[in-house]
Amino acid sequence: AIRFEQTKQAASKGAVEETKFVELRKGQERELKKGQIATQVNSAKQEAAKSRTHTIRIGNLKTEQKGRRDFCKEFDEQLKMLGVEKDEMLAADLTRKQGMVAHEQERYATMQEKGLFTSTKGISSQQYH
């Protein structure tokens, strides 16, 4: 009867040890699963952050390119306007000079008609002889 009790206790002790071992193993599996889930969550967060960063970077590049295009367009327009202004100034200057020449020609013709024009050749030859 004592042997039987000892065997029974030994079997109970073995069953308890086995139960503890199974519980420990289940705990390790739970911890491993938690770690895997945490790793997956972190990976998903990192991927989302990378995606957001990439989207922001693309947006910044597009904004920068648009800014450059706008600047170049405005610069070209200013150059064009300066060219037009220069052409207008040159045309106005040419018109002014042509008007001056025409006025002088009219004055000369009027002086000739009125007989007010005298030859400097005749005057200078009389003075020196």
MARROLUM-815612 format. One line per 10 residues: their letters; for each residue x, z, y of N, C-alpha, C, O, CB. Coordinates in Angstrom, 2 decimals, decimal comma, m for minus. Atoms other than C-alpha are relative to their C-alpha. Glycine has a CB too. Layout:
residues N
a) X Z Y X Z Y X Z Y X Z Y X Z Y ~ ...
This chain:
residues 129
airfeqtkqa) 0,81 0,00 m1,16 0,00 0,00 0,00 0,87 0,00 1,25 0,51 m0,61 2,26 m0,93 1,18 m0,01 ~ m0,90 m0,03 m1,14 2,89 0,69 2,32 0,60 m1,39 0,19 0,75 m1,87 1,31 1,11 1,05 m0,19 ~ m0,56 1,35 m0,07 4,37 m2,66 1,47 m1,00 m0,95 0,63 m0,67 m1,82 1,44 0,39 m0,50 m1,40 ~ 1,05 0,86 m0,51 1,11 m4,27 2,21 m0,12 0,19 1,52 m0,26 m0,78 2,26 m1,34 0,30 m0,70 ~ 0,09 m0,30 m1,43 0,97 m2,52 5,60 1,20 m0,59 0,72 1,06 m1,16 1,80 m0,07 1,53 0,24 ~ m1,21 0,54 m0,61 4,55 m3,52 6,34 m0,09 m1,52 0,10 0,28 m2,10 1,12 1,25 0,41 m0,79 ~ 0,15 1,45 0,01 3,82 m7,13 5,38 m1,03 m0,40 1,04 m0,87 m1,37 1,77 m0,40 m0,51 m1,40 ~ 1,04 0,29 m0,97 0,67 m7,04 7,44 0,54 0,15 1,41 0,27 m0,69 2,26 m1,22 0,92 m0,22 ~ m0,58 m0,22 m1,32 2,53 m5,61 10,43 1,01 m1,09 0,34 1,07 m1,57 1,47 0,66 1,39 0,06 ~ m0,99 1,07 m0,20 5,32 m8,15 9,98 m0,71 m1,31 0,33 m0,27 m2,07 1,19 0,90 m0,17 m1,25
askgaveetk) 0,78 1,22 m0,26 2,72 m10,92 9,86 m0,61 0,08 1,39 m0,64 m0,91 2,11 m1,10 m0,22 m1,07 ~ 0,58 m0,20 m1,33 1,03 m9,47 12,95 1,07 m0,20 1,06 0,84 m0,84 2,08 m0,63 1,39 0,12 ~ m1,12 0,12 m0,93 4,38 m9,21 14,67 0,40 m1,46 0,16 0,67 m1,91 1,27 1,20 0,84 m0,48 ~ m0,34 1,44 m0,04 5,15 m12,85 13,78 m1,05 m0,78 0,75 m0,74 m1,70 1,51 0,13 m0,56 m1,43 ~ 1,08 0,69 m0,70 1,74 m13,94 15,01 0,08 0,28 1,49 m0,15 m0,62 2,30 m1,37 0,42 m0,56 ~ m0,13 m0,36 m1,42 2,26 m12,07 18,28 1,16 m0,77 0,61 1,03 m1,33 1,70 0,21 1,53 0,18 ~ m1,18 0,75 m0,51 5,71 m13,63 18,70 m0,34 m1,47 0,15 0,04 m2,11 1,13 1,21 0,18 m0,96 ~ 0,37 1,42 m0,06 4,29 m17,05 17,93 m0,95 m0,24 1,17 m0,84 m1,24 1,87 m0,65 m0,47 m1,33 ~ 0,94 0,11 m1,11 1,46 m16,49 20,41 0,76 0,06 1,32 0,48 m0,72 2,23 m1,07 1,12 m0,07 ~ m0,82 m0,09 m1,21 4,00 m15,41 23,06 0,78 m1,29 0,22 0,87 m1,80 1,33 0,97 1,21 m0,09
fvelrkgqer) m0,77 1,24 m0,08 6,10 m18,47 22,28 m0,89 m1,15 0,48 m0,49 m1,94 1,34 0,63 m0,35 m1,37 ~ 0,94 1,05 m0,38 3,05 m20,76 22,58 m0,38 0,16 1,48 m0,44 m0,82 2,22 m1,27 0,04 m0,89 ~ 0,36 m0,25 m1,40 2,06 m19,09 25,88 1,16 m0,37 0,94 0,96 m0,98 1,99 m0,39 1,49 0,20 ~ m1,17 0,37 m0,81 5,60 m19,46 27,22 0,13 m1,51 0,12 0,38 m2,04 1,20 1,30 0,58 m0,61 ~ m0,08 1,45 m0,01 5,63 m23,10 26,23 m1,08 m0,61 0,90 m0,80 m1,53 1,67 m0,13 m0,55 m1,43 ~ 1,09 0,49 m0,84 2,23 m23,69 27,88 0,33 0,25 1,48 0,08 m0,60 2,33 m1,34 0,68 m0,38 ~ m0,40 m0,31 m1,38 3,52 m21,94 31,04 1,05 m0,97 0,50 0,98 m1,43 1,64 0,53 1,44 0,09 ~ m1,03 0,97 m0,38 6,59 m24,19 31,07 m0,60 m1,37 0,25 m0,23 m2,07 1,20 1,08 m0,08 m1,09 ~ 0,65 1,30 m0,17 4,40 m27,24 30,63 m0,80 m0,05 1,30 m0,79 m1,06 2,00 m0,92 m0,30 m1,20 ~ 0,74 m0,06 m1,27 2,16 m26,10 33,52 0,95 m0,12 1,19 0,69 m0,86 2,14 m0,81 1,32 0,09
elkkgqiatq) m0,99 0,05 m1,09 5,21 m25,54 35,74 0,58 m1,40 0,14 0,77 m1,90 1,25 1,13 1,03 m0,25 ~ m0,54 1,36 m0,02 6,61 m28,93 34,76 m1,01 m0,97 0,60 m0,64 m1,83 1,41 0,39 m0,46 m1,42 ~ 1,06 0,86 m0,53 3,28 m30,62 35,51 m0,16 0,23 1,50 m0,32 m0,73 2,26 m1,33 0,27 m0,72 ~ 0,08 m0,31 m1,43 3,07 m28,79 38,88 1,14 m0,67 0,76 0,94 m1,25 1,82 0,03 1,52 0,22 ~ m1,18 0,62 m0,63 6,60 m29,98 39,70 m0,15 m1,51 0,09 0,19 m2,11 1,11 1,27 0,35 m0,79 ~ 0,20 1,45 m0,02 5,72 m33,55 38,73 m1,04 m0,39 1,06 m0,86 m1,37 1,78 m0,44 m0,50 m1,39 ~ 1,05 0,29 m0,99 2,56 m33,45 40,86 0,56 0,17 1,41 0,31 m0,66 2,28 m1,23 0,93 m0,21 ~ m0,60 m0,23 m1,32 4,49 m31,98 43,80 0,94 m1,15 0,36 0,96 m1,61 1,50 0,77 1,36 0,03 ~ m0,92 1,12 m0,23 7,12 m34,70 43,42 m0,78 m1,26 0,35 m0,41 m2,00 1,26 0,88 m0,25 m1,23 ~ 0,83 1,17 m0,28 4,42 m37,38 43,32 m0,62 0,08 1,39 m0,66 m0,91 2,12 m1,09 m0,15 m1,05
vnsakqeaak) 0,60 m0,19 m1,33 2,71 m35,91 46,41 1,05 m0,25 1,08 0,79 m0,93 2,07 m0,60 1,42 0,14 ~ m1,08 0,20 m0,98 6,04 m35,79 48,27 0,39 m1,47 0,10 0,63 m1,98 1,19 1,22 0,84 m0,38 ~ m0,33 1,43 0,00 6,83 m39,35 47,23 m1,05 m0,80 0,75 m0,73 m1,70 1,52 0,14 m0,52 m1,44 ~ 1,09 0,71 m0,68 3,43 m40,52 48,43 0,08 0,25 1,51 m0,13 m0,67 2,30 m1,37 0,46 m0,54 ~ m0,14 m0,31 m1,42 3,95 m38,71 51,77 1,17 m0,77 0,62 1,06 m1,30 1,72 0,21 1,51 0,21 ~ m1,18 0,73 m0,50 7,41 m40,28 52,16 m0,31 m1,48 0,16 0,09 m2,11 1,14 1,20 0,20 m0,94 ~ 0,36 1,41 m0,08 6,03 m43,73 51,42 m0,93 m0,27 1,18 m0,79 m1,27 1,89 m0,67 m0,46 m1,30 ~ 0,92 0,15 m1,14 3,23 m43,23 53,94 0,77 0,10 1,32 0,50 m0,66 2,25 m1,12 1,09 m0,05 ~ m0,82 m0,15 m1,21 5,77 m42,06 56,54 0,84 m1,25 0,23 0,97 m1,72 1,37 0,91 1,24 m0,10 ~ m0,79 1,24 m0,12 7,97 m45,09 55,82 m0,88 m1,14 0,50 m0,47 m1,93 1,35 0,64 m0,38 m1,35
srthtirign) 0,93 1,05 m0,39 4,96 m47,36 56,17 m0,37 0,13 1,48 m0,37 m0,86 2,21 m1,27 0,05 m0,86 ~ 0,32 m0,23 m1,42 3,97 m45,77 59,51 1,18 m0,36 0,88 1,02 m1,00 1,91 m0,40 1,47 0,23 ~ m1,21 0,30 m0,77 7,55 m46,01 60,76 0,21 m1,50 0,10 0,54 m2,02 1,16 1,24 0,67 m0,65 ~ m0,15 1,46 0,01 7,71 m49,65 59,74 m1,02 m0,66 0,93 m0,69 m1,57 1,69 m0,15 m0,56 m1,44 ~ 1,06 0,55 m0,86 4,39 m50,39 61,46 0,33 0,23 1,47 0,16 m0,67 2,29 m1,37 0,64 m0,35 ~ m0,36 m0,31 m1,38 5,55 m48,65 64,63 1,17 m0,87 0,44 1,17 m1,39 1,56 0,37 1,49 0,15 ~ m1,17 0,82 m0,33 8,88 m50,50 64,54 m0,41 m1,44 0,26 0,06 m2,06 1,21 1,05 0,06 m1,14 ~ 0,49 1,37 m0,18 7,10 m53,85 64,14 m0,74 m0,10 1,33 m0,54 m1,06 2,09 m0,93 m0,42 m1,18 ~ 0,73 m0,01 m1,27 4,77 m52,95 67,03 0,95 0,03 1,19 0,74 m0,67 2,18 m0,94 1,20 0,05 ~ m0,98 m0,07 m1,09 7,74 m52,02 69,22 0,72 m1,32 0,18 0,94 m1,76 1,31 1,02 1,12 m0,28
lkteqkgrrd) m0,68 1,30 m0,09 9,51 m55,28 68,39 m0,90 m1,04 0,66 m0,45 m1,82 1,50 0,43 m0,48 m1,39 ~ 0,94 0,96 m0,59 6,40 m57,29 69,25 m0,16 0,27 1,49 m0,19 m0,67 2,29 m1,37 0,08 m0,70 ~ 0,13 m0,35 m1,41 6,01 m55,40 72,53 1,25 m0,44 0,77 1,15 m0,98 1,87 m0,22 1,52 0,17 ~ m1,27 0,38 m0,64 9,68 m55,98 73,35 0,09 m1,52 0,15 0,49 m2,02 1,21 1,20 0,52 m0,82 ~ m0,03 1,46 m0,07 9,42 m59,69 72,53 m0,97 m0,53 1,05 m0,66 m1,46 1,78 m0,32 m0,61 m1,37 ~ 0,97 0,41 m1,01 6,29 m60,02 74,65 0,55 0,26 1,40 0,39 m0,56 2,30 m1,35 0,73 m0,20 ~ m0,60 m0,33 m1,29 8,08 m58,28 77,51 1,05 m1,02 0,40 1,11 m1,43 1,56 0,62 1,38 m0,05 ~ m1,02 1,02 m0,28 10,98 m60,72 77,24 m0,64 m1,33 0,37 m0,23 m1,99 1,33 0,93 m0,18 m1,21 ~ 0,69 1,26 m0,30 8,62 m63,71 77,14 m0,62 0,03 1,38 m0,50 m0,92 2,15 m1,08 m0,29 m1,05 ~ 0,63 m0,13 m1,32 6,71 m62,43 80,16 1,04 m0,05 1,11 0,84 m0,70 2,13 m0,80 1,32 0,09
fckefdeqlk) m1,06 0,00 m1,01 9,94 m61,80 82,07 0,54 m1,42 0,21 0,70 m1,86 1,34 1,15 0,94 m0,42 ~ m0,53 1,37 m0,11 11,28 m65,29 81,27 m1,01 m0,92 0,68 m0,64 m1,76 1,50 0,35 m0,55 m1,40 ~ 1,04 0,83 m0,61 7,96 m66,87 82,23 m0,06 0,25 1,50 m0,12 m0,69 2,29 m1,38 0,28 m0,65 ~ 0,05 m0,35 m1,42 7,87 m64,99 85,54 1,25 m0,52 0,72 1,16 m1,03 1,84 m0,13 1,53 0,17 ~ m1,25 0,48 m0,59 11,51 m65,86 86,21 m0,05 m1,51 0,21 0,34 m2,01 1,26 1,20 0,38 m0,89 ~ 0,12 1,46 m0,12 10,86 m69,55 85,53 m0,95 m0,39 1,12 m0,70 m1,34 1,87 m0,47 m0,61 m1,33 ~ 0,96 0,27 m1,07 7,84 m69,48 87,84 0,62 0,24 1,37 0,40 m0,53 2,31 m1,25 0,86 m0,17 ~ m0,67 m0,29 m1,28 9,92 m67,87 90,59 1,00 m1,10 0,34 1,08 m1,53 1,49 0,71 1,36 m0,05 ~ m0,94 1,09 m0,24 12,62 m70,51 90,17 m0,73 m1,26 0,44 m0,28 m1,97 1,34 0,84 m0,29 m1,26 ~ 0,79 1,18 m0,35 9,99 m73,23 90,33 m0,49 0,11 1,44 m0,42 m0,85 2,21 m1,20 m0,16 m0,96
mlgvekdeml) 0,49 m0,21 m1,37 8,51 m71,71 93,50 1,14 m0,15 1,01 0,95 m0,74 2,08 m0,64 1,39 0,13 ~ m1,15 0,15 m0,90 11,97 m71,48 95,07 0,38 m1,47 0,14 0,74 m1,91 1,23 1,20 0,81 m0,52 ~ m0,28 1,44 m0,05 12,54 m75,13 94,17 m0,99 m0,72 0,90 m0,61 m1,59 1,68 m0,02 m0,60 m1,40 ~ 1,05 0,61 m0,83 9,23 m76,10 95,77 0,24 0,35 1,46 0,16 m0,51 2,34 m1,43 0,47 m0,46 ~ m0,27 m0,43 m1,37 10,05 m74,04 98,87 1,21 m0,74 0,57 1,20 m1,16 1,73 0,24 1,51 0,05 ~ m1,20 0,72 m0,45 13,49 m75,66 99,07 m0,37 m1,45 0,32 0,03 m1,98 1,36 1,12 0,06 m1,08 ~ 0,42 1,39 m0,24 11,96 m79,13 98,75 m0,84 m0,11 1,27 m0,67 m1,04 2,06 m0,80 m0,54 m1,20 ~ 0,83 0,01 m1,20 9,38 m78,27 101,42 0,85 0,18 1,26 0,62 m0,47 2,28 m1,07 1,10 m0,08 ~ m0,89 m0,22 m1,15 12,11 m76,97 103,74 0,81 m1,25 0,30 0,97 m1,62 1,47 0,94 1,19 m0,27 ~ m0,78 1,22 m0,21 14,22 m80,08 103,22 m0,87 m1,11 0,58 m0,43 m1,85 1,46 0,63 m0,46 m1,33
aadltrkqgm) 0,92 1,01 m0,53 11,20 m82,31 103,85 m0,33 0,29 1,45 m0,36 m0,63 2,27 m1,29 m0,06 m0,85 ~ 0,29 m0,38 m1,38 10,34 m80,37 107,02 1,20 m0,27 0,89 1,05 m0,74 2,02 m0,42 1,48 0,08 ~ m1,22 0,24 m0,78 13,96 m80,58 108,20 0,20 m1,49 0,22 0,56 m1,92 1,31 1,23 0,61 m0,72 ~ m0,13 1,46 m0,12 14,06 m84,32 107,50 m1,02 m0,53 1,01 m0,68 m1,38 1,84 m0,20 m0,68 m1,38 ~ 1,04 0,43 m0,95 10,77 m84,80 109,40 0,40 0,37 1,42 0,25 m0,43 2,35 m1,37 0,65 m0,36 ~ m0,44 m0,44 m1,32 12,14 m82,77 112,32 1,12 m0,89 0,53 1,09 m1,30 1,69 0,48 1,46 m0,05 ~ m1,13 0,86 m0,41 15,36 m84,83 112,42 m0,47 m1,41 0,30 m0,02 m2,04 1,26 1,09 m0,02 m1,08 ~ 0,54 1,35 m0,25 13,44 m88,09 112,14 m0,76 m0,02 1,32 m0,68 m0,99 2,08 m0,92 m0,44 m1,16 ~ 0,72 m0,09 m1,27 11,23 m86,94 115,01 0,96 0,03 1,18 0,70 m0,59 2,21 m0,87 1,25 0,01 ~ m1,01 m0,06 m1,07 14,31 m86,13 117,11 0,59 m1,38 0,25 0,75 m1,80 1,40 1,11 1,00 m0,36
vaheqeryat) m0,58 1,35 m0,14 15,81 m89,57 116,41 m1,01 m0,92 0,65 m0,66 m1,69 1,55 0,44 m0,56 m1,39 ~ 1,04 0,86 m0,57 12,51 m91,30 117,19 m0,19 0,31 1,48 m0,36 m0,60 2,30 m1,34 0,18 m0,76 ~ 0,14 m0,40 m1,40 12,21 m89,30 120,43 1,16 m0,53 0,83 0,95 m1,05 1,93 m0,08 1,54 0,11 ~ m1,17 0,51 m0,72 15,73 m90,23 121,48 m0,07 m1,52 0,14 0,30 m2,07 1,18 1,30 0,40 m0,73 ~ 0,13 1,46 m0,08 15,07 m93,88 120,65 m1,04 m0,39 1,03 m0,85 m1,36 1,78 m0,38 m0,59 m1,37 ~ 1,04 0,27 m1,01 11,88 m93,80 122,74 0,53 0,25 1,41 0,29 m0,54 2,32 m1,25 0,88 m0,26 ~ m0,57 m0,33 m1,30 13,70 m92,14 125,63 0,99 m1,07 0,45 1,00 m1,48 1,61 0,68 1,38 m0,05 ~ m0,99 1,04 m0,30 16,50 m94,69 125,45 m0,72 m1,29 0,39 m0,34 m1,96 1,36 0,93 m0,24 m1,22 ~ 0,75 1,22 m0,29 13,97 m97,55 125,35 m0,70 0,12 1,35 m0,73 m0,85 2,11 m1,03 m0,29 m1,12 ~ 0,67 m0,22 m1,28 12,06 m96,06 128,29 1,00 m0,11 1,15 0,69 m0,71 2,19 m0,69 1,38 0,02
mqekglftst) m1,03 0,06 m1,04 15,25 m95,67 130,31 0,43 m1,45 0,23 0,67 m1,85 1,37 1,21 0,86 m0,39 ~ m0,38 1,40 m0,13 16,17 m99,29 129,59 m1,06 m0,78 0,75 m0,75 m1,60 1,61 0,24 m0,63 m1,38 ~ 1,11 0,69 m0,65 12,74 m100,49 130,68 m0,06 0,31 1,49 m0,37 m0,57 2,29 m1,32 0,37 m0,67 ~ 0,05 m0,41 m1,41 12,92 m98,56 133,93 1,28 m0,37 0,75 1,36 m0,23 1,97 m0,26 1,50 0,10 ~ m1,26 0,39 m0,61 16,43 m99,77 134,55 0,87 1,19 0,35 1,79 1,07 1,16 m0,25 m0,80 1,23 ~ m0,79 m1,19 m0,26 17,82 m96,29 134,57 1,27 0,06 m0,83 2,13 0,91 m0,61 m0,83 1,23 m0,25 ~ m1,15 m0,02 0,89 20,34 m97,06 131,94 1,11 m0,82 0,61 0,91 m2,01 0,86 m0,36 m0,52 m1,40 ~ m1,15 0,72 m0,54 23,75 m98,03 133,32 1,09 0,03 m1,03 1,21 0,98 m1,80 0,49 0,60 1,33 ~ m1,07 0,10 0,97 26,66 m99,11 131,30 1,15 0,88 0,43 1,58 0,81 1,58 0,45 m1,46 m0,17 ~ m1,16 m0,85 m0,31 29,47 m96,59 131,17 1,26 m0,83 0,05 2,25 m0,41 0,64 0,14 1,12 m1,05
kgissqqyh) m1,17 0,87 0,04 31,87 m99,46 130,59 0,30 m0,51 1,41 1,45 m0,56 1,84 m0,23 m1,19 m0,97 ~ m0,19 0,49 m1,38 31,31 m100,82 134,08 0,47 1,10 0,91 1,29 0,84 1,79 m1,29 m0,59 0,54 ~ m0,35 m1,11 m0,87 31,67 m97,44 135,70 1,45 0,40 m0,23 2,21 0,59 0,71 m0,93 1,21 m0,24 ~ m1,36 m0,46 0,29 34,84 m96,46 133,93 1,02 m1,04 0,44 2,11 m0,67 0,88 0,17 0,30 m1,49 ~ m0,99 1,00 m0,40 36,53 m99,79 134,67 0,17 m0,02 1,51 1,25 m0,34 2,00 m0,40 m1,38 m0,51 ~ m0,11 m0,03 m1,45 35,75 m99,46 138,39 0,78 1,22 0,46 1,49 1,16 1,45 m1,39 m0,02 0,64 ~ m0,69 m1,24 m0,41 37,08 m95,92 138,54 1,51 m0,11 m0,20 2,27 0,43 0,61 m0,55 1,19 m0,80 ~ m1,43 0,00 0,31 40,45 m96,67 137,02 0,73 m1,17 0,62 1,96 m1,21 0,53 0,20 m0,03 m1,49 ~ m0,70 1,15 m0,60 41,21 m99,94 138,88 0,06 0,12 1,43 0,60 m0,75 2,11 m0,64 m1,29 m0,35
